[in-house]
Amino acid sequence: MSDTALIRLSGITKIYGRGQAAFQALKGIDLAIDAGDFVAIMGPSGSGKSTVMNILGCLDTPTSGAYEFEGVHVEQLTRNQRALLRRNYLGFVFQGFNLLSRTTALENVELPLIYRGAAAAARHAAARAALAQVGLEGWEHHTPAELSGGQQQRVAIARAIVTQPTVLLADEPTGNLDTHTSQEIMSLIGSLNRDHGITVLMVTHEPDMAEYAKRIIHFIDGSVDSDRRHEDAA
């Protein structure tokens, strides 16, 4: 990894609870991720993969160690500063889609821009462009109930990329989808990485989905067990 890594974790630990009830979820993680990489994070339940993703996504803070994002020490930021980093640099895709059920695809995708205070015309245009980017042009006014699971996940991805994030964090993005739809979603995420330069960090328990990544990191018992470059990504 270069000295100018987009993301760098140094000696990251995370301990939940105190005393005899304390559980060390992360045990001194050292990790560097360059801009434009596509990383799959794997491991059994309790291995620490979700904990490290929460820290990378500024949804949680480490107990000790350093987390640098573009040279900024995230662990030293206030809660509000971390929220700004999330809003301006990170996009999130979850297993459960997390769409608002009574609003249209367009309105769901506009949400991050509403939080940013963007003007209505700019929001509409950006949301339409994001939906077109994920192959949903013409579906703007359909609600989640009128969409398939794969289409709902595409809406969720459009919502994640409408702010043009530096990093896309995907937590089991194909966990609720059948094999064919999962492959379509992974091809879409791969194209966002390859064609648009978005750095992708993805947690998955499915080896077939991890094959789309350029790099596969395995966690076991709160530590990095293996970290391999995968040049023949799908």
PASEBA-1860 file (N, C-alpha, C; in nm, 3 decimals):
! residues 234
1> MSDTALIR> 0.083/-0.121/0.000/0.000/0.000/0.000/0.087/0.126/0.000 ~ 0.039/0.227/-0.060/0.115/0.351/-0.069/0.104/0.429/0.061 ~ 0.193/0.527/0.074/0.189/0.614/0.192/0.072/0.711/0.185 ~ 0.008/0.721/0.069/-0.104/0.814/0.052/-0.236/0.738/0.045 ~ -0.251/0.635/0.128/-0.374/0.556/0.129/-0.494/0.645/0.161 ~ -0.607/0.616/0.097/-0.730/0.689/0.127/-0.773/0.665/0.271 ~ -0.763/0.540/0.313/-0.803/0.498/0.448/-0.687/0.423/0.512 ~ -0.659/0.453/0.638/-0.556/0.380/0.709/-0.600/0.356/0.854
9> LSGITKIY> -0.601/0.229/0.892/-0.627/0.190/1.030/-0.496/0.145/1.093 ~ -0.466/0.196/1.211/-0.341/0.161/1.280/-0.372/0.121/1.424 ~ -0.352/-0.005/1.454/-0.369/-0.054/1.591/-0.511/-0.038/1.644 ~ -0.611/-0.054/1.557/-0.750/-0.032/1.598/-0.800/-0.146/1.688 ~ -0.847/-0.109/1.805/-0.913/-0.205/1.894/-1.054/-0.157/1.924 ~ -1.140/-0.252/1.958/-1.275/-0.219/2.002/-1.314/-0.317/2.111 ~ -1.347/-0.261/2.229/-1.388/-0.341/2.343/-1.528/-0.300/2.384 ~ -1.616/-0.397/2.394/-1.753/-0.374/2.442/-1.764/-0.425/2.585
17> GRGQAAFQ> -1.830/-0.348/2.671/-1.849/-0.389/2.810/-1.727/-0.361/2.895 ~ -1.739/-0.394/3.022/-1.631/-0.368/3.118/-1.609/-0.489/3.208 ~ -1.491/-0.490/3.269/-1.461/-0.593/3.367/-1.468/-0.733/3.308 ~ -1.527/-0.825/3.381/-1.534/-0.963/3.335/-1.628/-0.980/3.217 ~ -1.714/-0.883/3.196/-1.808/-0.889/3.083/-1.749/-0.828/2.956 ~ -1.626/-0.777/2.963/-1.566/-0.711/2.847/-1.541/-0.810/2.734 ~ -1.568/-0.764/2.613/-1.544/-0.846/2.494/-1.464/-0.763/2.394 ~ -1.350/-0.816/2.352/-1.266/-0.744/2.257/-1.302/-0.788/2.116
25> ALKGIDLA> -1.374/-0.700/2.046/-1.421/-0.733/1.911/-1.311/-0.715/1.807 ~ -1.221/-0.619/1.828/-1.109/-0.596/1.737/-0.980/-0.592/1.818 ~ -0.874/-0.657/1.766/-0.751/-0.676/1.843/-0.630/-0.618/1.771 ~ -0.633/-0.487/1.748/-0.517/-0.421/1.689/-0.511/-0.436/1.538 ~ -0.611/-0.382/1.469/-0.620/-0.395/1.323/-0.533/-0.291/1.254 ~ -0.447/-0.336/1.165/-0.368/-0.249/1.077/-0.415/-0.275/0.934 ~ -0.458/-0.168/0.866/-0.517/-0.185/0.734/-0.502/-0.056/0.655 ~ -0.464/-0.068/0.528/-0.456/0.049/0.440/-0.535/0.019/0.314
33> IDAGDFVA> -0.616/0.115/0.271/-0.700/0.099/0.152/-0.678/0.219/0.061 ~ -0.640/0.191/-0.061/-0.613/0.298/-0.159/-0.742/0.342/-0.227 ~ -0.744/0.464/-0.275/-0.857/0.514/-0.353/-0.877/0.426/-0.476 ~ -1.003/0.393/-0.506/-1.035/0.312/-0.622/-1.030/0.164/-0.600 ~ -1.001/0.120/-0.477/-0.996/-0.024/-0.450/-1.138/-0.078/-0.432 ~ -1.153/-0.208/-0.441/-1.279/-0.279/-0.418/-1.245/-0.394/-0.324 ~ -1.283/-0.378/-0.198/-1.242/-0.472/-0.093/-1.363/-0.548/-0.040 ~ -1.352/-0.681/-0.039/-1.453/-0.765/0.026/-1.400/-0.807/0.162
41> IMGPSGSG> -1.481/-0.787/0.265/-1.443/-0.825/0.402/-1.527/-0.945/0.441 ~ -1.461/-1.054/0.475/-1.530/-1.179/0.507/-1.488/-1.230/0.645 ~ -1.564/-1.328/0.694/-1.533/-1.389/0.822/-1.658/-1.441/0.887 ~ -1.644/-1.536/0.981/-1.760/-1.591/1.050/-1.824/-1.489/1.143 ~ -1.942/-1.520/1.193/-2.008/-1.433/1.290/-1.917/-1.412/1.410 ~ -1.908/-1.287/1.456/-1.824/-1.256/1.571/-1.678/-1.237/1.537 ~ -1.644/-1.235/1.408/-1.503/-1.223/1.369/-1.453/-1.079/1.374 ~ -1.546/-0.981/1.377/-1.506/-0.840/1.382/-1.531/-0.766/1.253
49> KSTVMNIL> -1.580/-0.834/1.149/-1.595/-0.768/1.019/-1.700/-0.657/1.023 ~ -1.811/-0.679/1.092/-1.913/-0.575/1.100/-1.866/-0.460/1.188 ~ -1.792/-0.491/1.293/-1.740/-0.387/1.381/-1.646/-0.295/1.306 ~ -1.557/-0.352/1.226/-1.462/-0.268/1.152/-1.535/-0.185/1.047 ~ -1.640/-0.241/0.988/-1.719/-0.164/0.891/-1.791/-0.047/0.958 ~ -1.842/-0.069/1.079/-1.908/0.040/1.152/-1.809/0.152/1.185 ~ -1.687/0.115/1.216/-1.584/0.215/1.244/-1.546/0.289/1.116 ~ -1.528/0.215/1.007/-1.495/0.278/0.878/-1.606/0.372/0.832
57> GCLDTPTS> -1.732/0.337/0.864/-1.846/0.419/0.825/-1.880/0.529/0.922 ~ -1.795/0.548/1.024/-1.817/0.651/1.126/-1.948/0.630/1.201 ~ -1.992/0.505/1.209/-2.111/0.471/1.287/-2.072/0.429/1.428 ~ -1.944/0.404/1.448/-1.891/0.366/1.579/-1.749/0.419/1.589 ~ -1.697/0.425/1.709/-1.561/0.475/1.730/-1.474/0.365/1.793 ~ -1.345/0.363/1.762/-1.258/0.260/1.820/-1.227/0.289/1.967 ~ -1.193/0.185/2.041/-1.149/0.201/2.179/-1.009/0.261/2.183 ~ -0.924/0.217/2.091/-0.789/0.274/2.078/-0.742/0.256/1.935
65> GAYEFEGV> -0.635/0.324/1.900/-0.580/0.318/1.766/-0.619/0.440/1.684 ~ -0.569/0.446/1.562/-0.589/0.561/1.473/-0.663/0.519/1.347 ~ -0.758/0.603/1.306/-0.832/0.586/1.182/-0.814/0.715/1.102 ~ -0.739/0.706/0.992/-0.716/0.822/0.906/-0.796/0.809/0.777 ~ -0.867/0.916/0.743/-0.941/0.924/0.616/-0.890/1.046/0.542 ~ -0.823/1.022/0.429/-0.757/1.130/0.355/-0.669/1.213/0.448 ~ -0.598/1.145/0.538/-0.504/1.211/0.627/-0.564/1.272/0.752 ~ -0.698/1.274/0.762/-0.765/1.330/0.880/-0.785/1.219/0.983
73> HVEQLTRN> -0.751/1.248/1.108/-0.768/1.150/1.215/-0.914/1.149/1.260 ~ -0.988/1.050/1.210/-1.132/1.041/1.235/-1.160/1.017/1.384 ~ -1.074/0.941/1.448/-1.098/0.910/1.590/-1.092/1.035/1.678 ~ -1.038/1.144/1.627/-1.029/1.268/1.703/-1.143/1.365/1.672 ~ -1.229/1.330/1.577/-1.338/1.418/1.538/-1.452/1.412/1.640 ~ -1.529/1.520/1.646/-1.649/1.521/1.728/-1.760/1.442/1.657 ~ -1.867/1.416/1.730/-1.981/1.345/1.671/-2.034/1.419/1.547 ~ -2.045/1.552/1.557/-2.096/1.630/1.445/-2.000/1.627/1.326
81> QRALLRRN> -1.871/1.630/1.353/-1.772/1.623/1.245/-1.776/1.489/1.175 ~ -1.795/1.381/1.253/-1.808/1.248/1.192/-1.934/1.240/1.106 ~ -2.041/1.304/1.152/-2.165/1.307/1.074/-2.144/1.378/0.941 ~ -2.067/1.486/0.942/-2.036/1.557/0.818/-1.951/1.472/0.724 ~ -1.857/1.398/0.780/-1.775/1.309/0.698/-1.864/1.204/0.631 ~ -1.956/1.144/0.709/-2.049/1.045/0.653/-2.131/1.107/0.541 ~ -2.182/1.227/0.566/-2.274/1.291/0.471/-2.204/1.330/0.341 ~ -2.078/1.369/0.350/-2.009/1.425/0.234/-1.919/1.328/0.160
89> YLGFVFQG> -1.880/1.218/0.224/-1.782/1.129/0.163/-1.826/0.983/0.151 ~ -1.927/0.943/0.228/-1.962/0.801/0.236/-2.103/0.774/0.187 ~ -2.120/0.661/0.119/-2.251/0.612/0.081/-2.271/0.473/0.140 ~ -2.393/0.440/0.180/-2.419/0.314/0.249/-2.526/0.233/0.176 ~ -2.500/0.102/0.163/-2.597/0.008/0.109/-2.609/-0.107/0.208 ~ -2.733/-0.142/0.246/-2.755/-0.244/0.347/-2.830/-0.364/0.289 ~ -2.826/-0.474/0.362/-2.894/-0.596/0.319/-3.044/-0.574/0.307 ~ -3.102/-0.494/0.400/-3.247/-0.479/0.406/-3.305/-0.364/0.326
97> FNLLSRTT> -3.224/-0.302/0.237/-3.267/-0.193/0.149/-3.293/-0.063/0.225 ~ -3.373/-0.069/0.335/-3.401/0.049/0.419/-3.464/0.163/0.340 ~ -3.560/0.131/0.253/-3.632/0.233/0.179/-3.757/0.275/0.255 ~ -3.799/0.399/0.235/-3.924/0.446/0.294/-4.039/0.393/0.209 ~ -4.128/0.317/0.272/-4.226/0.238/0.196/-4.331/0.321/0.124 ~ -4.365/0.438/0.176/-4.474/0.516/0.118/-4.427/0.626/0.024 ~ -4.299/0.627/-0.005/-4.245/0.729/-0.095/-4.192/0.664/-0.222 ~ -4.186/0.740/-0.329/-4.142/0.687/-0.458/-3.991/0.662/-0.459
105> ALENVELP> -3.949/0.592/-0.563/-3.805/0.569/-0.581/-3.730/0.702/-0.588 ~ -3.786/0.797/-0.664/-3.722/0.928/-0.676/-3.708/0.996/-0.541 ~ -3.814/0.994/-0.461/-3.811/1.060/-0.330/-3.715/0.990/-0.236 ~ -3.705/0.857/-0.243/-3.609/0.785/-0.161/-3.466/0.825/-0.195 ~ -3.439/0.839/-0.323/-3.303/0.873/-0.366/-3.268/1.017/-0.331 ~ -3.369/1.103/-0.325/-3.346/1.244/-0.294/-3.309/1.269/-0.147 ~ -3.340/1.174/-0.061/-3.327/1.198/0.084/-3.191/1.253/0.127 ~ -3.078/1.194/0.085/-2.949/1.249/0.130/-2.929/1.394/0.087
113> LIYRGAAA> -2.988/1.431/-0.027/-2.973/1.568/-0.076/-3.060/1.664/0.003 ~ -3.173/1.614/0.053/-3.256/1.696/0.142/-3.178/1.730/0.269 ~ -3.109/1.630/0.324/-3.028/1.652/0.444/-2.916/1.752/0.418 ~ -2.870/1.758/0.294/-2.765/1.853/0.258/-2.820/1.993/0.232 ~ -2.953/2.003/0.222/-3.013/2.133/0.195/-3.011/2.172/0.048 ~ -3.002/2.073/-0.042/-2.999/2.102/-0.185/-3.135/2.155/-0.231 ~ -3.133/2.241/-0.331/-3.256/2.297/-0.388/-3.335/2.187/-0.459 ~ -3.466/2.204/-0.466/-3.555/2.100/-0.519/-3.518/2.060/-0.661
121> AARHAAAR> -3.495/2.157/-0.748/-3.464/2.126/-0.887/-3.335/2.045/-0.899 ~ -3.235/2.083/-0.821/-3.107/2.012/-0.823/-3.124/1.870/-0.768 ~ -3.207/1.855/-0.662/-3.234/1.722/-0.605/-3.299/1.631/-0.708 ~ -3.403/1.683/-0.775/-3.474/1.602/-0.873/-3.380/1.556/-0.984 ~ -3.302/1.647/-1.034/-3.211/1.614/-1.145/-3.108/1.510/-1.104 ~ -3.049/1.528/-0.986/-2.946/1.436/-0.939/-3.005/1.297/-0.912 ~ -3.125/1.293/-0.854/-3.189/1.165/-0.823/-3.226/1.091/-0.951 ~ -3.277/1.164/-1.051/-3.309/1.100/-1.179/-3.182/1.044/-1.244
129> AALAQVGL> -3.075/1.119/-1.237/-2.949/1.074/-1.296/-2.897/0.950/-1.224 ~ -2.908/0.946/-1.091/-2.862/0.831/-1.014/-2.946/0.707/-1.046 ~ -3.077/0.724/-1.058/-3.164/0.611/-1.093/-3.132/0.560/-1.233 ~ -3.105/0.651/-1.325/-3.067/0.609/-1.460/-2.935/0.533/-1.457 ~ -2.845/0.576/-1.371/-2.713/0.513/-1.360/-2.724/0.368/-1.314 ~ -2.826/0.336/-1.234/-2.844/0.198/-1.185/-2.948/0.122/-1.266 ~ -2.987/0.178/-1.383/-3.075/0.106/-1.473/-3.223/0.116/-1.440 ~ -3.265/0.223/-1.370/-3.405/0.236/-1.331/-3.472/0.359/-1.392
137> EGWEHHTP> -3.425/0.402/-1.506/-3.492/0.511/-1.575/-3.634/0.467/-1.611 ~ -3.732/0.552/-1.578/-3.871/0.517/-1.602/-3.943/0.459/-1.481 ~ -3.867/0.431/-1.375/-3.925/0.373/-1.253/-3.930/0.476/-1.139 ~ -3.908/0.602/-1.170/-3.893/0.706/-1.067/-4.013/0.716/-0.974 ~ -4.133/0.692/-1.025/-4.253/0.719/-0.946/-4.317/0.593/-0.889 ~ -4.244/0.483/-0.890/-4.291/0.360/-0.829/-4.247/0.354/-0.682 ~ -4.334/0.303/-0.596/-4.300/0.283/-0.455/-4.230/0.149/-0.440 ~ -4.162/0.126/-0.326/-4.094/-0.001/-0.306/-4.184/-0.123/-0.324
145> AELSGGQQ> -4.310/-0.113/-0.285/-4.403/-0.226/-0.298/-4.425/-0.264/-0.444 ~ -4.399/-0.172/-0.534/-4.418/-0.197/-0.677/-4.289/-0.241/-0.747 ~ -4.185/-0.264/-0.669/-4.055/-0.300/-0.723/-4.012/-0.438/-0.674 ~ -3.935/-0.509/-0.755/-3.877/-0.636/-0.713/-3.766/-0.611/-0.611 ~ -3.718/-0.718/-0.549/-3.608/-0.703/-0.454/-3.485/-0.644/-0.518 ~ -3.454/-0.690/-0.640/-3.338/-0.636/-0.709/-3.354/-0.489/-0.743 ~ -3.477/-0.451/-0.783/-3.502/-0.309/-0.813/-3.494/-0.224/-0.686 ~ -3.543/-0.278/-0.575/-3.533/-0.203/-0.449/-3.387/-0.182/-0.410
153> QRVAIARA> -3.303/-0.283/-0.430/-3.162/-0.266/-0.396/-3.096/-0.167/-0.491 ~ -3.140/-0.162/-0.616/-3.089/-0.062/-0.709/-3.126/0.080/-0.664 ~ -3.249/0.095/-0.614/-3.289/0.225/-0.559/-3.198/0.261/-0.441 ~ -3.172/0.162/-0.355/-3.085/0.186/-0.240/-2.944/0.226/-0.284 ~ -2.895/0.163/-0.390/-2.762/0.199/-0.441/-2.765/0.339/-0.501 ~ -2.873/0.372/-0.573/-2.886/0.507/-0.629/-2.885/0.611/-0.517 ~ -2.955/0.581/-0.408/-2.957/0.672/-0.294/-2.817/0.688/-0.235 ~ -2.739/0.579/-0.235/-2.604/0.584/-0.179/-2.508/0.664/-0.266
161> IVTQPTVL> -2.531/0.665/-0.399/-2.435/0.731/-0.488/-2.481/0.869/-0.535 ~ -2.603/0.910/-0.497/-2.654/1.037/-0.547/-2.570/1.156/-0.498 ~ -2.502/1.139/-0.386/-2.416/1.245/-0.332/-2.274/1.238/-0.389 ~ -2.252/1.144/-0.481/-2.119/1.123/-0.541/-2.014/1.099/-0.433 ~ -2.034/0.993/-0.353/-1.943/0.967/-0.242/-1.805/0.919/-0.288 ~ -1.708/0.937/-0.202/-1.575/0.883/-0.226/-1.573/0.732/-0.203 ~ -1.647/0.688/-0.101/-1.647/0.547/-0.060/-1.790/0.496/-0.051 ~ -1.812/0.376/-0.104/-1.939/0.306/-0.089/-1.918/0.190/0.006
169> LADEPTGN> -1.992/0.190/0.118/-1.985/0.081/0.214/-2.110/-0.005/0.198 ~ -2.090/-0.131/0.166/-2.201/-0.222/0.139/-2.197/-0.337/0.240 ~ -2.303/-0.351/0.318/-2.310/-0.454/0.421/-2.406/-0.563/0.375 ~ -2.351/-0.675/0.331/-2.430/-0.788/0.278/-2.531/-0.740/0.174 ~ -2.486/-0.671/0.069/-2.581/-0.608/-0.025/-2.666/-0.707/-0.104 ~ -2.623/-0.834/-0.107/-2.700/-0.935/-0.182/-2.765/-1.038/-0.090 ~ -2.765/-1.011/0.040/-2.811/-1.111/0.137/-2.956/-1.150/0.123 ~ -3.040/-1.059/0.070/-3.183/-1.087/0.056/-3.224/-1.116/-0.088
177> LDTHTSQE> -3.128/-1.147/-0.174/-3.156/-1.161/-0.316/-3.122/-1.300/-0.366 ~ -3.192/-1.342/-0.474/-3.160/-1.471/-0.535/-3.028/-1.460/-0.611 ~ -2.978/-1.575/-0.657/-2.845/-1.579/-0.717/-2.833/-1.490/-0.840 ~ -2.931/-1.499/-0.931/-2.924/-1.420/-1.054/-2.926/-1.271/-1.024 ~ -3.018/-1.229/-0.935/-3.027/-1.087/-0.900/-2.902/-1.042/-0.827 ~ -2.847/-1.129/-0.743/-2.723/-1.096/-0.672/-2.610/-1.067/-0.770 ~ -2.601/-1.147/-0.875/-2.497/-1.126/-0.975/-2.516/-0.992/-1.047 ~ -2.642/-0.957/-1.074/-2.670/-0.828/-1.138/-2.628/-0.712/-1.048
185> IMSLIGSL> -2.660/-0.723/-0.918/-2.625/-0.616/-0.824/-2.473/-0.605/-0.810 ~ -2.404/-0.720/-0.805/-2.259/-0.715/-0.792/-2.194/-0.659/-0.919 ~ -2.250/-0.689/-1.035/-2.198/-0.630/-1.159/-2.215/-0.478/-1.157 ~ -2.329/-0.433/-1.103/-2.353/-0.289/-1.092/-2.253/-0.225/-0.998 ~ -2.232/-0.284/-0.881/-2.135/-0.230/-0.784/-1.995/-0.230/-0.846 ~ -1.963/-0.338/-0.919/-1.832/-0.345/-0.984/-1.814/-0.233/-1.086 ~ -1.920/-0.200/-1.160/-1.910/-0.094/-1.260/-1.895/0.044/-1.194 ~ -1.960/0.064/-1.078/-1.943/0.190/-1.006/-1.798/0.207/-0.963
193> NRDHGITV> -1.737/0.096/-0.923/-1.596/0.100/-0.884/-1.506/0.121/-1.006 ~ -1.531/0.044/-1.111/-1.442/0.043/-1.227/-1.458/0.169/-1.313 ~ -1.582/0.208/-1.337/-1.608/0.315/-1.433/-1.620/0.453/-1.370 ~ -1.651/0.457/-1.240/-1.672/0.586/-1.174/-1.572/0.612/-1.061 ~ -1.483/0.517/-1.036/-1.376/0.539/-0.940/-1.418/0.540/-0.795 ~ -1.538/0.487/-0.765/-1.583/0.483/-0.626/-1.512/0.368/-0.554 ~ -1.451/0.398/-0.442/-1.390/0.295/-0.359/-1.501/0.216/-0.290 ~ -1.495/0.083/-0.298/-1.600/-0.002/-0.242/-1.545/-0.088/-0.130
201> LMVTHEPD> -1.613/-0.084/-0.015/-1.584/-0.172/0.097/-1.710/-0.253/0.124 ~ -1.701/-0.385/0.113/-1.820/-0.469/0.121/-1.800/-0.584/0.218 ~ -1.894/-0.597/0.311/-1.900/-0.716/0.397/-1.988/-0.819/0.329 ~ -1.940/-0.941/0.319/-2.021/-1.049/0.264/-1.979/-1.182/0.325 ~ -2.074/-1.275/0.335/-2.040/-1.411/0.377/-2.044/-1.507/0.259 ~ -2.068/-1.451/0.139/-2.083/-1.533/0.019/-1.956/-1.528/-0.067 ~ -1.882/-1.637/-0.076/-1.758/-1.638/-0.155/-1.779/-1.598/-0.300 ~ -1.893/-1.637/-0.360/-1.920/-1.601/-0.500/-1.927/-1.450/-0.518
209> MAEYAKRI> -1.984/-1.381/-0.420/-1.996/-1.236/-0.428/-1.861/-1.169/-0.404 ~ -1.782/-1.227/-0.314/-1.649/-1.172/-0.285/-1.558/-1.178/-0.407 ~ -1.587/-1.272/-0.498/-1.504/-1.286/-0.619/-1.510/-1.163/-0.709 ~ -1.611/-1.078/-0.692/-1.620/-0.956/-0.771/-1.520/-0.850/-0.723 ~ -1.468/-0.866/-0.604/-1.377/-0.766/-0.546/-1.235/-0.782/-0.599 ~ -1.158/-0.676/-0.585/-1.017/-0.680/-0.625/-0.929/-0.733/-0.511 ~ -0.985/-0.731/-0.391/-0.907/-0.767/-0.272/-1.001/-0.830/-0.170 ~ -0.959/-0.939/-0.110/-1.044/-1.010/-0.014/-0.970/-1.020/0.119
217> IHFIDGSV> -1.033/-0.966/0.224/-0.974/-0.968/0.359/-1.060/-1.057/0.448 ~ -0.998/-1.156/0.512/-1.069/-1.245/0.604/-1.037/-1.206/0.748 ~ -1.143/-1.190/0.826/-1.129/-1.165/0.970/-1.161/-1.293/1.047 ~ -1.085/-1.318/1.152/-1.114/-1.426/1.246/-1.079/-1.377/1.387 ~ -1.174/-1.390/1.477/-1.153/-1.356/1.619/-1.093/-1.217/1.639 ~ -1.145/-1.119/1.566/-1.104/-0.981/1.586/-0.973/-0.941/1.523 ~ -0.916/-1.029/1.439/-0.789/-0.999/1.375/-0.799/-1.030/1.226 ~ -0.708/-0.970/1.147/-0.700/-1.001/1.005/-0.628/-1.134/0.990
225> DSDRRHED> -0.698/-1.233/0.933/-0.640/-1.366/0.914/-0.567/-1.375/0.781 ~ -0.624/-1.311/0.678/-0.558/-1.311/0.546/-0.603/-1.187/0.470 ~ -0.518/-1.144/0.378/-0.544/-1.024/0.298/-0.479/-1.048/0.163 ~ -0.562/-1.080/0.063/-0.504/-1.116/-0.067/-0.562/-1.030/-0.178 ~ -0.477/-0.997/-0.271/-0.516/-0.924/-0.391/-0.576/-1.024/-0.490 ~ -0.686/-0.988/-0.550/-0.759/-1.076/-0.641/-0.764/-1.009/-0.778 ~ -0.663/-1.034/-0.858/-0.648/-0.962/-0.984/-0.752/-1.005/-1.088 ~ -0.807/-1.125/-1.072/-0.904/-1.176/-1.169/-1.047/-1.154/-1.120
233> AA> -1.074/-1.034/-1.065/-1.209/-1.005/-1.016/-1.310/-1.024/-1.128 ~ -1.429/-1.071/-1.087/-1.532/-1.108/-1.185/-1.571/-0.989/-1.271
END
